[in-house]
Amino acid sequence: MNSLGQKFVADVGGTNIRLGLVENGRISTIKKYLCVDFEAIDDVILHFQKETSTSQFVAGCIAIACPVNDDLVKMTNHTWSFSKRALQAHLKLNHLDVINDYTAIAHSLPHLNHNQVIQIGEGHAKEHGNIAVFGPGTGLGVEHLTWTQNGWHTLDGEGGHVDFAPTDEDDLIIWRYLFKKFGRASAEEALSGRGIVNIYCAFCEDAGIVPKFSKPSDVTSAGLDNSDPMAHKAIAHFCQIMGSFAGNLALNLCTTGGIFIGGGITSKLQDFFLQSRFREKFEAKGGMSNYVNTIPTYLINEPDHGLLGALAYLIQQTQRIQDDK
């Protein structure tokens, strides 16, 4: 594939980086790498360039799991850091976008079809209605999307770091555990990989039981096969907290276009999650229940949605540059 002037897209998480080669406005080749196998992001992009026999990239869009407002980008859940300007110069790119990973995911949502999402409960999306997306993974990503005269526009923020809001007695057990451990109870410390462990340990401590597990995968496995009652209770309550959190997002911005759920953890819990009390807790907003019960909720069932969103963003930005000339 000896192509001069190719474009690329990247989806960078705390553990993995996925890179896609763009041809004719579509992603033709996707490669996945472990972040820890490379000293810097430059190294893995150049490795991908060599693996795809690409002579030179001219443009790219990197979706990454951390704040990206400044030139210096420091990953929250990994050691990589880089200057946008220096990276563009090193890769010899004419154009480079660096966006938050959930900005990319948000941009993918209007392009997903019914085969790429699973609806949970009732509700019907309104065309061009506000959209929210969130997903528990290494951290907790959150993004909103709104329609403007220039197309879809994301509303950036760090919604995963808002306060954890208890809604029942079990939530209070978790809140007390988090407050004692961190001095503050944030949503991310409940809705993430480590959040599953925190919930599990909170329930064990409350019951006077010594925790058996310290890894999210172990808690999840024991919960799914119901071999450990506390692990099963932890993942069940994890799904309920997701419902409450999603309902808050719906109230924040009247998300009549729907709430979408991504993240690696939810996909692993998919069958369990779909049978959970997620939607019940989503609608449990007291006097505002009628406000949210018509809003649809969806589980994203497309593994490459981050790359698709990075591509949608790259196309939108490069088209805007062309229009301005």
Secondary structure as the mmCIF struct_conf table of DSSP 4:
data_model
#
loop_
_struct_conf.conf_type_id
_struct_conf.id
_struct_conf.beg_label_comp_id
_struct_conf.beg_label_asym_id
_struct_conf.beg_label_seq_id
_struct_conf.end_label_comp_id
_struct_conf.end_label_asym_id
_struct_conf.end_label_seq_id
STRN STRN1 SER A 3 VAL A 12
BEND BEND1 GLY A 14 THR A 15
STRN STRN2 ASN A 16 GLU A 23
TURN_TY1_P TURN_TY1_P1 ASN A 24 GLY A 25
STRN STRN3 ARG A 26 LEU A 34
HELX_RH_3T_P HELX_RH_3T_P1 CYS A 35 ASP A 37
BEND BEND2 GLU A 39 ALA A 40
HELX_RH_AL_P HELX_RH_AL_P1 ILE A 41 GLU A 51
TURN_TY1_P TURN_TY1_P2 THR A 52 SER A 53
STRN STRN4 THR A 54 ILE A 64
BEND BEND3 ALA A 65 CYS A 66
BEND BEND4 ASN A 69 ASP A 71
STRN STRN5 LEU A 72 LYS A 74
BEND BEND5 THR A 76 THR A 79
STRN STRN6 SER A 81 SER A 83
HELX_RH_AL_P HELX_RH_AL_P2 LYS A 84 LEU A 91
TURN_TY1_P TURN_TY1_P3 LYS A 92 LYS A 92
BEND BEND6 ASN A 94 ASN A 94
STRN STRN7 HIS A 95 ASN A 100
HELX_RH_AL_P HELX_RH_AL_P3 ASP A 101 SER A 108
HELX_RH_3T_P HELX_RH_3T_P2 LEU A 109 HIS A 111
TURN_TY1_P TURN_TY1_P4 HIS A 114 ASN A 115
BEND BEND7 GLN A 116 GLN A 116
STRN STRN8 VAL A 117 ILE A 120
BEND BEND8 GLY A 121 GLU A 122
HELX_LH_PP_P HELX_LH_PP_P1 ALA A 125 LYS A 126
TURN_TY1_P TURN_TY1_P5 GLU A 127 HIS A 128
STRN STRN9 ILE A 131 PRO A 136
BEND BEND9 GLY A 137 GLY A 139
STRN STRN10 LEU A 140 THR A 148
TURN_TY1_P TURN_TY1_P6 GLN A 149 ASN A 150
STRN STRN11 GLY A 151 LEU A 155
HELX_RH_3T_P HELX_RH_3T_P3 GLY A 159 HIS A 161
BEND BEND10 VAL A 162 VAL A 162
STRN STRN12 ASP A 163 ASP A 163
HELX_LH_PP_P HELX_LH_PP_P2 PHE A 164 PHE A 164
BEND BEND11 ASP A 168 ASP A 168
HELX_RH_AL_P HELX_RH_AL_P4 GLU A 169 PHE A 182
BEND BEND12 GLY A 183 ARG A 184
STRN STRN13 SER A 186 SER A 186
HELX_RH_3T_P HELX_RH_3T_P4 ALA A 187 GLU A 189
TURN_TY1_P TURN_TY1_P7 ALA A 190 ALA A 190
BEND BEND13 LEU A 191 SER A 192
HELX_RH_AL_P HELX_RH_AL_P5 GLY A 193 ALA A 207
TURN_TY1_P TURN_TY1_P8 GLY A 208 GLY A 208
BEND BEND14 LYS A 215 LYS A 215
HELX_RH_AL_P HELX_RH_AL_P6 PRO A 216 LEU A 224
TURN_TY1_P TURN_TY1_P9 ASP A 225 ASN A 226
BEND BEND15 SER A 227 ASP A 228
HELX_RH_AL_P HELX_RH_AL_P7 PRO A 229 LEU A 253
TURN_TY1_P TURN_TY1_P10 CYS A 254 CYS A 254
TURN_TY1_P TURN_TY1_P11 THR A 256 GLY A 257
STRN STRN14 GLY A 258 ILE A 261
BEND BEND16 GLY A 263 GLY A 263
HELX_RH_AL_P HELX_RH_AL_P8 GLY A 264 LYS A 268
TURN_TY1_P TURN_TY1_P12 LEU A 269 LEU A 269
HELX_RH_AL_P HELX_RH_AL_P9 GLN A 270 LEU A 274
TURN_TY1_P TURN_TY1_P13 GLN A 275 GLN A 275
BEND BEND17 SER A 276 ARG A 277
HELX_RH_AL_P HELX_RH_AL_P10 PHE A 278 GLU A 283
HELX_RH_3T_P HELX_RH_3T_P5 GLY A 286 MET A 288
HELX_RH_AL_P HELX_RH_AL_P11 SER A 289 VAL A 292
TURN_TY1_P TURN_TY1_P14 ASN A 293 THR A 294
BEND BEND18 ILE A 295 ILE A 295
STRN STRN15 THR A 297 ILE A 300
TURN_TY1_P TURN_TY1_P15 PRO A 303 ASP A 304
HELX_RH_AL_P HELX_RH_AL_P12 HIS A 305 ASP A 324
#
